[in-house]
Amino acid sequence: MVRLNTEANIVDADGVYQKLIDAHQGLTDADSMALNARLILLLINHVGDKAVVSEAIDAARRQDAQS
């Protein structure tokens, strides 16, 4: 069974994070939320595994609850 990888797994994480921040520049709150939704759906499609996506959603919810 494939599991959610929560270990650092990206080259140039700072650059990717900056790309995400830059993508939101000049957008309204509504446009920013829509961009996030589209990005999430694209990445979910790329992952393509319901169990992994469900695990990611659960992990994100736990992180939100801990904030």
CHARMM internal coordinates of N, CA and C (Angstrom, degrees):
IC EDIT
DIST 1 N 1 CA 1.4541
DIST 1 CA 1 C 1.5309
ANGL 1 N 1 CA 1 C 109.05
DIST 1 C 2 N 1.3015
ANGL 1 CA 1 C 2 N 116.38
DIHE 1 N 1 CA 1 C 2 N 133.17
DIST 2 N 2 CA 1.4618
ANGL 1 C 2 N 2 CA 121.71
DIHE 1 CA 1 C 2 N 2 CA 177.09
DIST 2 CA 2 C 1.5252
ANGL 2 N 2 CA 2 C 108.33
DIHE 1 C 2 N 2 CA 2 C -75.35
DIST 2 C 3 N 1.3092
ANGL 2 CA 2 C 3 N 115.75
DIHE 2 N 2 CA 2 C 3 N 137.67
DIST 3 N 3 CA 1.4601
ANGL 2 C 3 N 3 CA 121.58
DIHE 2 CA 2 C 3 N 3 CA 179.43
DIST 3 CA 3 C 1.5249
ANGL 3 N 3 CA 3 C 109.29
DIHE 2 C 3 N 3 CA 3 C -116.77
DIST 3 C 4 N 1.3106
ANGL 3 CA 3 C 4 N 115.45
DIHE 3 N 3 CA 3 C 4 N 158.06
DIST 4 N 4 CA 1.4553
ANGL 3 C 4 N 4 CA 122.04
DIHE 3 CA 3 C 4 N 4 CA 176.53
DIST 4 CA 4 C 1.5216
ANGL 4 N 4 CA 4 C 109.29
DIHE 3 C 4 N 4 CA 4 C -67.32
DIST 4 C 5 N 1.3087
ANGL 4 CA 4 C 5 N 117.41
DIHE 4 N 4 CA 4 C 5 N 128.10
DIST 5 N 5 CA 1.4613
ANGL 4 C 5 N 5 CA 122.87
DIHE 4 CA 4 C 5 N 5 CA 176.72
DIST 5 CA 5 C 1.5265
ANGL 5 N 5 CA 5 C 107.76
DIHE 4 C 5 N 5 CA 5 C -89.85
DIST 5 C 6 N 1.3187
ANGL 5 CA 5 C 6 N 117.05
DIHE 5 N 5 CA 5 C 6 N 113.50
DIST 6 N 6 CA 1.4581
ANGL 5 C 6 N 6 CA 120.47
DIHE 5 CA 5 C 6 N 6 CA 178.98
DIST 6 CA 6 C 1.5263
ANGL 6 N 6 CA 6 C 111.79
DIHE 5 C 6 N 6 CA 6 C -106.47
DIST 6 C 7 N 1.3298
ANGL 6 CA 6 C 7 N 116.41
DIHE 6 N 6 CA 6 C 7 N 5.60
DIST 7 N 7 CA 1.4652
ANGL 6 C 7 N 7 CA 120.86
DIHE 6 CA 6 C 7 N 7 CA 175.88
DIST 7 CA 7 C 1.5271
ANGL 7 N 7 CA 7 C 108.88
DIHE 6 C 7 N 7 CA 7 C -82.49
DIST 7 C 8 N 1.3396
ANGL 7 CA 7 C 8 N 115.71
DIHE 7 N 7 CA 7 C 8 N 154.95
DIST 8 N 8 CA 1.4698
ANGL 7 C 8 N 8 CA 119.71
DIHE 7 CA 7 C 8 N 8 CA 176.46
DIST 8 CA 8 C 1.5246
ANGL 8 N 8 CA 8 C 108.39
DIHE 7 C 8 N 8 CA 8 C -54.60
DIST 8 C 9 N 1.3257
ANGL 8 CA 8 C 9 N 116.55
DIHE 8 N 8 CA 8 C 9 N 127.65
DIST 9 N 9 CA 1.4603
ANGL 8 C 9 N 9 CA 120.52
DIHE 8 CA 8 C 9 N 9 CA -171.37
DIST 9 CA 9 C 1.5236
ANGL 9 N 9 CA 9 C 111.77
DIHE 8 C 9 N 9 CA 9 C -145.85
DIST 9 C 10 N 1.3149
ANGL 9 CA 9 C 10 N 117.73
DIHE 9 N 9 CA 9 C 10 N 30.77
DIST 10 N 10 CA 1.4532
ANGL 9 C 10 N 10 CA 119.84
DIHE 9 CA 9 C 10 N 10 CA -176.56
DIST 10 CA 10 C 1.5186
ANGL 10 N 10 CA 10 C 109.83
DIHE 9 C 10 N 10 CA 10 C -140.54
DIST 10 C 11 N 1.3117
ANGL 10 CA 10 C 11 N 114.79
DIHE 10 N 10 CA 10 C 11 N 136.31
DIST 11 N 11 CA 1.4549
ANGL 10 C 11 N 11 CA 120.24
DIHE 10 CA 10 C 11 N 11 CA 175.15
DIST 11 CA 11 C 1.5273
ANGL 11 N 11 CA 11 C 107.61
DIHE 10 C 11 N 11 CA 11 C -79.96
DIST 11 C 12 N 1.3172
ANGL 11 CA 11 C 12 N 116.62
DIHE 11 N 11 CA 11 C 12 N 136.95
DIST 12 N 12 CA 1.4645
ANGL 11 C 12 N 12 CA 122.74
DIHE 11 CA 11 C 12 N 12 CA 179.29
DIST 12 CA 12 C 1.5305
ANGL 12 N 12 CA 12 C 111.96
DIHE 11 C 12 N 12 CA 12 C 58.54
DIST 12 C 13 N 1.3263
ANGL 12 CA 12 C 13 N 115.25
DIHE 12 N 12 CA 12 C 13 N 54.02
DIST 13 N 13 CA 1.4685
ANGL 12 C 13 N 13 CA 120.19
DIHE 12 CA 12 C 13 N 13 CA 179.61
DIST 13 CA 13 C 1.5239
ANGL 13 N 13 CA 13 C 111.37
DIHE 12 C 13 N 13 CA 13 C -56.94
DIST 13 C 14 N 1.3298
ANGL 13 CA 13 C 14 N 117.49
DIHE 13 N 13 CA 13 C 14 N -39.10
DIST 14 N 14 CA 1.4681
ANGL 13 C 14 N 14 CA 119.98
DIHE 13 CA 13 C 14 N 14 CA 179.64
DIST 14 CA 14 C 1.5224
ANGL 14 N 14 CA 14 C 111.12
DIHE 13 C 14 N 14 CA 14 C -62.94
DIST 14 C 15 N 1.3262
ANGL 14 CA 14 C 15 N 116.80
DIHE 14 N 14 CA 14 C 15 N -40.52
DIST 15 N 15 CA 1.4634
ANGL 14 C 15 N 15 CA 120.86
DIHE 14 CA 14 C 15 N 15 CA 178.35
DIST 15 CA 15 C 1.5150
ANGL 15 N 15 CA 15 C 112.33
DIHE 14 C 15 N 15 CA 15 C -65.26
DIST 15 C 16 N 1.3319
ANGL 15 CA 15 C 16 N 116.46
DIHE 15 N 15 CA 15 C 16 N -39.78
DIST 16 N 16 CA 1.4654
ANGL 15 C 16 N 16 CA 120.55
DIHE 15 CA 15 C 16 N 16 CA 178.43
DIST 16 CA 16 C 1.5291
ANGL 16 N 16 CA 16 C 109.75
DIHE 15 C 16 N 16 CA 16 C -66.93
DIST 16 C 17 N 1.3262
ANGL 16 CA 16 C 17 N 116.48
DIHE 16 N 16 CA 16 C 17 N -43.12
DIST 17 N 17 CA 1.4628
ANGL 16 C 17 N 17 CA 120.44
DIHE 16 CA 16 C 17 N 17 CA 177.88
DIST 17 CA 17 C 1.5339
ANGL 17 N 17 CA 17 C 110.00
DIHE 16 C 17 N 17 CA 17 C -60.35
DIST 17 C 18 N 1.3280
ANGL 17 CA 17 C 18 N 116.60
DIHE 17 N 17 CA 17 C 18 N -42.95
DIST 18 N 18 CA 1.4682
ANGL 17 C 18 N 18 CA 119.88
DIHE 17 CA 17 C 18 N 18 CA 179.39
DIST 18 CA 18 C 1.5276
ANGL 18 N 18 CA 18 C 111.03
DIHE 17 C 18 N 18 CA 18 C -63.72
DIST 18 C 19 N 1.3286
ANGL 18 CA 18 C 19 N 116.90
DIHE 18 N 18 CA 18 C 19 N -38.15
DIST 19 N 19 CA 1.4719
ANGL 18 C 19 N 19 CA 121.08
DIHE 18 CA 18 C 19 N 19 CA 176.99
DIST 19 CA 19 C 1.5304
ANGL 19 N 19 CA 19 C 110.08
DIHE 18 C 19 N 19 CA 19 C -60.17
DIST 19 C 20 N 1.3287
ANGL 19 CA 19 C 20 N 116.45
DIHE 19 N 19 CA 19 C 20 N -41.67
DIST 20 N 20 CA 1.4596
ANGL 19 C 20 N 20 CA 120.67
DIHE 19 CA 19 C 20 N 20 CA 178.20
DIST 20 CA 20 C 1.5227
ANGL 20 N 20 CA 20 C 111.22
DIHE 19 C 20 N 20 CA 20 C -64.56
DIST 20 C 21 N 1.3154
ANGL 20 CA 20 C 21 N 116.89
DIHE 20 N 20 CA 20 C 21 N -45.87
DIST 21 N 21 CA 1.4687
ANGL 20 C 21 N 21 CA 121.24
DIHE 20 CA 20 C 21 N 21 CA 178.60
DIST 21 CA 21 C 1.5318
ANGL 21 N 21 CA 21 C 110.15
DIHE 20 C 21 N 21 CA 21 C -61.07
DIST 21 C 22 N 1.3215
ANGL 21 CA 21 C 22 N 116.54
DIHE 21 N 21 CA 21 C 22 N -45.70
DIST 22 N 22 CA 1.4612
ANGL 21 C 22 N 22 CA 121.29
DIHE 21 CA 21 C 22 N 22 CA -179.52
DIST 22 CA 22 C 1.5255
ANGL 22 N 22 CA 22 C 111.81
DIHE 21 C 22 N 22 CA 22 C -61.91
DIST 22 C 23 N 1.3316
ANGL 22 CA 22 C 23 N 116.82
DIHE 22 N 22 CA 22 C 23 N -34.37
DIST 23 N 23 CA 1.4686
ANGL 22 C 23 N 23 CA 120.55
DIHE 22 CA 22 C 23 N 23 CA -179.34
DIST 23 CA 23 C 1.5253
ANGL 23 N 23 CA 23 C 111.71
DIHE 22 C 23 N 23 CA 23 C -63.51
DIST 23 C 24 N 1.3259
ANGL 23 CA 23 C 24 N 117.06
DIHE 23 N 23 CA 23 C 24 N -23.30
DIST 24 N 24 CA 1.4634
ANGL 23 C 24 N 24 CA 121.35
DIHE 23 CA 23 C 24 N 24 CA -178.31
DIST 24 CA 24 C 1.5315
ANGL 24 N 24 CA 24 C 113.01
DIHE 23 C 24 N 24 CA 24 C -91.79
DIST 24 C 25 N 1.3095
ANGL 24 CA 24 C 25 N 116.79
DIHE 24 N 24 CA 24 C 25 N -8.84
DIST 25 N 25 CA 1.4697
ANGL 24 C 25 N 25 CA 120.31
DIHE 24 CA 24 C 25 N 25 CA -178.13
DIST 25 CA 25 C 1.5297
ANGL 25 N 25 CA 25 C 110.48
DIHE 24 C 25 N 25 CA 25 C -59.57
DIST 25 C 26 N 1.3156
ANGL 25 CA 25 C 26 N 116.09
DIHE 25 N 25 CA 25 C 26 N 130.70
DIST 26 N 26 CA 1.4636
ANGL 25 C 26 N 26 CA 121.72
DIHE 25 CA 25 C 26 N 26 CA 175.39
DIST 26 CA 26 C 1.5182
ANGL 26 N 26 CA 26 C 114.73
DIHE 25 C 26 N 26 CA 26 C 80.36
DIST 26 C 27 N 1.3327
ANGL 26 CA 26 C 27 N 117.86
DIHE 26 N 26 CA 26 C 27 N 0.88
DIST 27 N 27 CA 1.4580
ANGL 26 C 27 N 27 CA 119.88
DIHE 26 CA 26 C 27 N 27 CA -179.84
DIST 27 CA 27 C 1.5274
ANGL 27 N 27 CA 27 C 110.53
DIHE 26 C 27 N 27 CA 27 C -90.40
DIST 27 C 28 N 1.2974
ANGL 27 CA 27 C 28 N 115.34
DIHE 27 N 27 CA 27 C 28 N 148.97
DIST 28 N 28 CA 1.4684
ANGL 27 C 28 N 28 CA 119.76
DIHE 27 CA 27 C 28 N 28 CA 171.37
DIST 28 CA 28 C 1.5340
ANGL 28 N 28 CA 28 C 107.55
DIHE 27 C 28 N 28 CA 28 C -70.77
DIST 28 C 29 N 1.3276
ANGL 28 CA 28 C 29 N 116.73
DIHE 28 N 28 CA 28 C 29 N 167.29
DIST 29 N 29 CA 1.4637
ANGL 28 C 29 N 29 CA 119.66
DIHE 28 CA 28 C 29 N 29 CA 176.68
DIST 29 CA 29 C 1.5242
ANGL 29 N 29 CA 29 C 110.94
DIHE 28 C 29 N 29 CA 29 C -58.06
DIST 29 C 30 N 1.3234
ANGL 29 CA 29 C 30 N 116.60
DIHE 29 N 29 CA 29 C 30 N -42.00
DIST 30 N 30 CA 1.4661
ANGL 29 C 30 N 30 CA 120.54
DIHE 29 CA 29 C 30 N 30 CA -179.46
DIST 30 CA 30 C 1.5281
ANGL 30 N 30 CA 30 C 110.84
DIHE 29 C 30 N 30 CA 30 C -64.74
DIST 30 C 31 N 1.3398
ANGL 30 CA 30 C 31 N 117.05
DIHE 30 N 30 CA 30 C 31 N -43.25
DIST 31 N 31 CA 1.4643
ANGL 30 C 31 N 31 CA 120.26
DIHE 30 CA 30 C 31 N 31 CA 178.75
DIST 31 CA 31 C 1.5275
ANGL 31 N 31 CA 31 C 111.26
DIHE 30 C 31 N 31 CA 31 C -66.19
DIST 31 C 32 N 1.3268
ANGL 31 CA 31 C 32 N 116.82
DIHE 31 N 31 CA 31 C 32 N -35.89
DIST 32 N 32 CA 1.4567
ANGL 31 C 32 N 32 CA 121.81
DIHE 31 CA 31 C 32 N 32 CA 177.84
DIST 32 CA 32 C 1.5289
ANGL 32 N 32 CA 32 C 110.87
DIHE 31 C 32 N 32 CA 32 C -65.00
DIST 32 C 33 N 1.3304
ANGL 32 CA 32 C 33 N 116.59
DIHE 32 N 32 CA 32 C 33 N -43.56
DIST 33 N 33 CA 1.4702
ANGL 32 C 33 N 33 CA 120.23
DIHE 32 CA 32 C 33 N 33 CA 177.32
DIST 33 CA 33 C 1.5241
ANGL 33 N 33 CA 33 C 111.07
DIHE 32 C 33 N 33 CA 33 C -64.56
DIST 33 C 34 N 1.3318
ANGL 33 CA 33 C 34 N 116.84
DIHE 33 N 33 CA 33 C 34 N -38.16
DIST 34 N 34 CA 1.4625
ANGL 33 C 34 N 34 CA 120.51
DIHE 33 CA 33 C 34 N 34 CA 178.68
DIST 34 CA 34 C 1.5310
ANGL 34 N 34 CA 34 C 110.35
DIHE 33 C 34 N 34 CA 34 C -66.23
DIST 34 C 35 N 1.3382
ANGL 34 CA 34 C 35 N 117.06
DIHE 34 N 34 CA 34 C 35 N -40.38
DIST 35 N 35 CA 1.4641
ANGL 34 C 35 N 35 CA 120.91
DIHE 34 CA 34 C 35 N 35 CA 176.60
DIST 35 CA 35 C 1.5287
ANGL 35 N 35 CA 35 C 109.83
DIHE 34 C 35 N 35 CA 35 C -60.51
DIST 35 C 36 N 1.3399
ANGL 35 CA 35 C 36 N 117.09
DIHE 35 N 35 CA 35 C 36 N -46.45
DIST 36 N 36 CA 1.4652
ANGL 35 C 36 N 36 CA 120.48
DIHE 35 CA 35 C 36 N 36 CA 178.28
DIST 36 CA 36 C 1.5194
ANGL 36 N 36 CA 36 C 111.38
DIHE 35 C 36 N 36 CA 36 C -59.45
DIST 36 C 37 N 1.3257
ANGL 36 CA 36 C 37 N 117.44
DIHE 36 N 36 CA 36 C 37 N -42.58
DIST 37 N 37 CA 1.4640
ANGL 36 C 37 N 37 CA 120.84
DIHE 36 CA 36 C 37 N 37 CA -179.92
DIST 37 CA 37 C 1.5229
ANGL 37 N 37 CA 37 C 110.91
DIHE 36 C 37 N 37 CA 37 C -63.11
DIST 37 C 38 N 1.3342
ANGL 37 CA 37 C 38 N 117.23
DIHE 37 N 37 CA 37 C 38 N -44.26
DIST 38 N 38 CA 1.4631
ANGL 37 C 38 N 38 CA 119.99
DIHE 37 CA 37 C 38 N 38 CA 178.88
DIST 38 CA 38 C 1.5245
ANGL 38 N 38 CA 38 C 111.18
DIHE 37 C 38 N 38 CA 38 C -63.47
DIST 38 C 39 N 1.3224
ANGL 38 CA 38 C 39 N 116.18
DIHE 38 N 38 CA 38 C 39 N -42.27
DIST 39 N 39 CA 1.4590
ANGL 38 C 39 N 39 CA 120.58
DIHE 38 CA 38 C 39 N 39 CA 179.32
DIST 39 CA 39 C 1.5275
ANGL 39 N 39 CA 39 C 110.74
DIHE 38 C 39 N 39 CA 39 C -62.58
DIST 39 C 40 N 1.3195
ANGL 39 CA 39 C 40 N 116.50
DIHE 39 N 39 CA 39 C 40 N -44.76
DIST 40 N 40 CA 1.4632
ANGL 39 C 40 N 40 CA 120.64
DIHE 39 CA 39 C 40 N 40 CA 178.94
DIST 40 CA 40 C 1.5240
ANGL 40 N 40 CA 40 C 110.61
DIHE 39 C 40 N 40 CA 40 C -60.00
DIST 40 C 41 N 1.3186
ANGL 40 CA 40 C 41 N 117.37
DIHE 40 N 40 CA 40 C 41 N -45.57
DIST 41 N 41 CA 1.4635
ANGL 40 C 41 N 41 CA 120.54
DIHE 40 CA 40 C 41 N 41 CA -179.29
DIST 41 CA 41 C 1.5283
ANGL 41 N 41 CA 41 C 111.44
DIHE 40 C 41 N 41 CA 41 C -64.68
DIST 41 C 42 N 1.3263
ANGL 41 CA 41 C 42 N 117.53
DIHE 41 N 41 CA 41 C 42 N -39.21
DIST 42 N 42 CA 1.4662
ANGL 41 C 42 N 42 CA 120.21
DIHE 41 CA 41 C 42 N 42 CA 176.57
DIST 42 CA 42 C 1.5258
ANGL 42 N 42 CA 42 C 111.28
DIHE 41 C 42 N 42 CA 42 C -62.91
DIST 42 C 43 N 1.3257
ANGL 42 CA 42 C 43 N 116.69
DIHE 42 N 42 CA 42 C 43 N -43.83
DIST 43 N 43 CA 1.4676
ANGL 42 C 43 N 43 CA 119.85
DIHE 42 CA 42 C 43 N 43 CA -179.38
DIST 43 CA 43 C 1.5265
ANGL 43 N 43 CA 43 C 111.73
DIHE 42 C 43 N 43 CA 43 C -69.89
DIST 43 C 44 N 1.3366
ANGL 43 CA 43 C 44 N 117.76
DIHE 43 N 43 CA 43 C 44 N -37.46
DIST 44 N 44 CA 1.4668
ANGL 43 C 44 N 44 CA 120.71
DIHE 43 CA 43 C 44 N 44 CA 175.07
DIST 44 CA 44 C 1.5237
ANGL 44 N 44 CA 44 C 109.80
DIHE 43 C 44 N 44 CA 44 C -60.05
DIST 44 C 45 N 1.3107
ANGL 44 CA 44 C 45 N 116.61
DIHE 44 N 44 CA 44 C 45 N -44.18
DIST 45 N 45 CA 1.4542
ANGL 44 C 45 N 45 CA 120.25
DIHE 44 CA 44 C 45 N 45 CA 178.24
DIST 45 CA 45 C 1.5245
ANGL 45 N 45 CA 45 C 110.51
DIHE 44 C 45 N 45 CA 45 C -62.00
DIST 45 C 46 N 1.3147
ANGL 45 CA 45 C 46 N 117.32
DIHE 45 N 45 CA 45 C 46 N -40.51
DIST 46 N 46 CA 1.4657
ANGL 45 C 46 N 46 CA 121.25
DIHE 45 CA 45 C 46 N 46 CA 179.55
DIST 46 CA 46 C 1.5305
ANGL 46 N 46 CA 46 C 110.78
DIHE 45 C 46 N 46 CA 46 C -64.42
DIST 46 C 47 N 1.3175
ANGL 46 CA 46 C 47 N 117.79
DIHE 46 N 46 CA 46 C 47 N -42.81
DIST 47 N 47 CA 1.4717
ANGL 46 C 47 N 47 CA 121.55
DIHE 46 CA 46 C 47 N 47 CA 178.12
DIST 47 CA 47 C 1.5277
ANGL 47 N 47 CA 47 C 109.02
DIHE 46 C 47 N 47 CA 47 C -62.47
DIST 47 C 48 N 1.3209
ANGL 47 CA 47 C 48 N 116.05
DIHE 47 N 47 CA 47 C 48 N -49.40
DIST 48 N 48 CA 1.4515
ANGL 47 C 48 N 48 CA 121.49
DIHE 47 CA 47 C 48 N 48 CA 172.35
DIST 48 CA 48 C 1.5135
ANGL 48 N 48 CA 48 C 116.41
DIHE 47 C 48 N 48 CA 48 C 68.74
DIST 48 C 49 N 1.3102
ANGL 48 CA 48 C 49 N 118.59
DIHE 48 N 48 CA 48 C 49 N 12.62
DIST 49 N 49 CA 1.4610
ANGL 48 C 49 N 49 CA 121.45
DIHE 48 CA 48 C 49 N 49 CA -178.24
DIST 49 CA 49 C 1.5248
ANGL 49 N 49 CA 49 C 108.45
DIHE 48 C 49 N 49 CA 49 C -125.48
DIST 49 C 50 N 1.3313
ANGL 49 CA 49 C 50 N 115.92
DIHE 49 N 49 CA 49 C 50 N 112.12
DIST 50 N 50 CA 1.4630
ANGL 49 C 50 N 50 CA 120.89
DIHE 49 CA 49 C 50 N 50 CA -175.05
DIST 50 CA 50 C 1.5219
ANGL 50 N 50 CA 50 C 111.73
DIHE 49 C 50 N 50 CA 50 C -57.75
DIST 50 C 51 N 1.3254
ANGL 50 CA 50 C 51 N 117.67
DIHE 50 N 50 CA 50 C 51 N -40.75
DIST 51 N 51 CA 1.4663
ANGL 50 C 51 N 51 CA 120.75
DIHE 50 CA 50 C 51 N 51 CA -178.30
DIST 51 CA 51 C 1.5260
ANGL 51 N 51 CA 51 C 111.12
DIHE 50 C 51 N 51 CA 51 C -64.14
DIST 51 C 52 N 1.3275
ANGL 51 CA 51 C 52 N 117.06
DIHE 51 N 51 CA 51 C 52 N -42.13
DIST 52 N 52 CA 1.4669
ANGL 51 C 52 N 52 CA 120.84
DIHE 51 CA 51 C 52 N 52 CA 179.59
DIST 52 CA 52 C 1.5257
ANGL 52 N 52 CA 52 C 110.33
DIHE 51 C 52 N 52 CA 52 C -67.24
DIST 52 C 53 N 1.3184
ANGL 52 CA 52 C 53 N 116.91
DIHE 52 N 52 CA 52 C 53 N -42.68
DIST 53 N 53 CA 1.4688
ANGL 52 C 53 N 53 CA 120.65
DIHE 52 CA 52 C 53 N 53 CA 178.32
DIST 53 CA 53 C 1.5244
ANGL 53 N 53 CA 53 C 110.06
DIHE 52 C 53 N 53 CA 53 C -62.97
DIST 53 C 54 N 1.3277
ANGL 53 CA 53 C 54 N 117.34
DIHE 53 N 53 CA 53 C 54 N -42.61
DIST 54 N 54 CA 1.4633
ANGL 53 C 54 N 54 CA 120.79
DIHE 53 CA 53 C 54 N 54 CA 178.09
DIST 54 CA 54 C 1.5208
ANGL 54 N 54 CA 54 C 111.07
DIHE 53 C 54 N 54 CA 54 C -62.12
DIST 54 C 55 N 1.3270
ANGL 54 CA 54 C 55 N 116.83
DIHE 54 N 54 CA 54 C 55 N -41.40
DIST 55 N 55 CA 1.4606
ANGL 54 C 55 N 55 CA 120.89
DIHE 54 CA 54 C 55 N 55 CA 177.48
DIST 55 CA 55 C 1.5309
ANGL 55 N 55 CA 55 C 110.79
DIHE 54 C 55 N 55 CA 55 C -62.86
DIST 55 C 56 N 1.3300
ANGL 55 CA 55 C 56 N 116.77
DIHE 55 N 55 CA 55 C 56 N -39.86
DIST 56 N 56 CA 1.4619
ANGL 55 C 56 N 56 CA 121.07
DIHE 55 CA 55 C 56 N 56 CA 178.79
DIST 56 CA 56 C 1.5333
ANGL 56 N 56 CA 56 C 110.79
DIHE 55 C 56 N 56 CA 56 C -65.41
DIST 56 C 57 N 1.3153
ANGL 56 CA 56 C 57 N 116.60
DIHE 56 N 56 CA 56 C 57 N -42.47
DIST 57 N 57 CA 1.4682
ANGL 56 C 57 N 57 CA 120.31
DIHE 56 CA 56 C 57 N 57 CA 178.61
DIST 57 CA 57 C 1.5220
ANGL 57 N 57 CA 57 C 110.00
DIHE 56 C 57 N 57 CA 57 C -62.05
DIST 57 C 58 N 1.3234
ANGL 57 CA 57 C 58 N 116.13
DIHE 57 N 57 CA 57 C 58 N -45.32
DIST 58 N 58 CA 1.4700
ANGL 57 C 58 N 58 CA 119.87
DIHE 57 CA 57 C 58 N 58 CA 179.41
DIST 58 CA 58 C 1.5227
ANGL 58 N 58 CA 58 C 110.90
DIHE 57 C 58 N 58 CA 58 C -62.31
DIST 58 C 59 N 1.3317
ANGL 58 CA 58 C 59 N 117.45
DIHE 58 N 58 CA 58 C 59 N -41.77
DIST 59 N 59 CA 1.4663
ANGL 58 C 59 N 59 CA 121.38
DIHE 58 CA 58 C 59 N 59 CA 179.24
DIST 59 CA 59 C 1.5212
ANGL 59 N 59 CA 59 C 111.00
DIHE 58 C 59 N 59 CA 59 C -64.47
DIST 59 C 60 N 1.3146
ANGL 59 CA 59 C 60 N 116.84
DIHE 59 N 59 CA 59 C 60 N -40.98
DIST 60 N 60 CA 1.4665
ANGL 59 C 60 N 60 CA 120.88
DIHE 59 CA 59 C 60 N 60 CA 179.23
DIST 60 CA 60 C 1.5279
ANGL 60 N 60 CA 60 C 110.60
DIHE 59 C 60 N 60 CA 60 C -66.03
DIST 60 C 61 N 1.3164
ANGL 60 CA 60 C 61 N 116.81
DIHE 60 N 60 CA 60 C 61 N -38.58
DIST 61 N 61 CA 1.4756
ANGL 60 C 61 N 61 CA 120.36
DIHE 60 CA 60 C 61 N 61 CA 177.54
DIST 61 CA 61 C 1.5186
ANGL 61 N 61 CA 61 C 110.47
DIHE 60 C 61 N 61 CA 61 C -63.85
DIST 61 C 62 N 1.3262
ANGL 61 CA 61 C 62 N 117.57
DIHE 61 N 61 CA 61 C 62 N -42.80
DIST 62 N 62 CA 1.4684
ANGL 61 C 62 N 62 CA 121.01
DIHE 61 CA 61 C 62 N 62 CA 178.71
DIST 62 CA 62 C 1.5104
ANGL 62 N 62 CA 62 C 110.46
DIHE 61 C 62 N 62 CA 62 C -62.14
DIST 62 C 63 N 1.3223
ANGL 62 CA 62 C 63 N 117.81
DIHE 62 N 62 CA 62 C 63 N -40.18
DIST 63 N 63 CA 1.4621
ANGL 62 C 63 N 63 CA 121.31
DIHE 62 CA 62 C 63 N 63 CA 178.93
DIST 63 CA 63 C 1.5200
ANGL 63 N 63 CA 63 C 110.13
DIHE 62 C 63 N 63 CA 63 C -63.55
DIST 63 C 64 N 1.3300
ANGL 63 CA 63 C 64 N 117.21
DIHE 63 N 63 CA 63 C 64 N -41.02
DIST 64 N 64 CA 1.4603
ANGL 63 C 64 N 64 CA 122.13
DIHE 63 CA 63 C 64 N 64 CA 178.97
DIST 64 CA 64 C 1.5248
ANGL 64 N 64 CA 64 C 110.53
DIHE 63 C 64 N 64 CA 64 C -62.89
DIST 64 C 65 N 1.3220
ANGL 64 CA 64 C 65 N 116.37
DIHE 64 N 64 CA 64 C 65 N -40.79
DIST 65 N 65 CA 1.4532
ANGL 64 C 65 N 65 CA 121.01
DIHE 64 CA 64 C 65 N 65 CA -178.56
DIST 65 CA 65 C 1.5278
ANGL 65 N 65 CA 65 C 111.29
DIHE 64 C 65 N 65 CA 65 C -68.77
DIST 65 C 66 N 1.3328
ANGL 65 CA 65 C 66 N 117.03
DIHE 65 N 65 CA 65 C 66 N -26.54
DIST 66 N 66 CA 1.4590
ANGL 65 C 66 N 66 CA 121.55
DIHE 65 CA 65 C 66 N 66 CA -178.72
DIST 66 CA 66 C 1.5166
ANGL 66 N 66 CA 66 C 112.19
DIHE 65 C 66 N 66 CA 66 C -83.74
DIST 66 C 67 N 1.3322
ANGL 66 CA 66 C 67 N 117.47
DIHE 66 N 66 CA 66 C 67 N -14.08
DIST 67 N 67 CA 1.4726
ANGL 66 C 67 N 67 CA 120.60
DIHE 66 CA 66 C 67 N 67 CA -177.89
DIST 67 CA 67 C 1.5104
ANGL 67 N 67 CA 67 C 112.01
DIHE 66 C 67 N 67 CA 67 C -72.66
END
COOR INIT
IC SEED 1 N 1 CA 1 C
IC BUILD
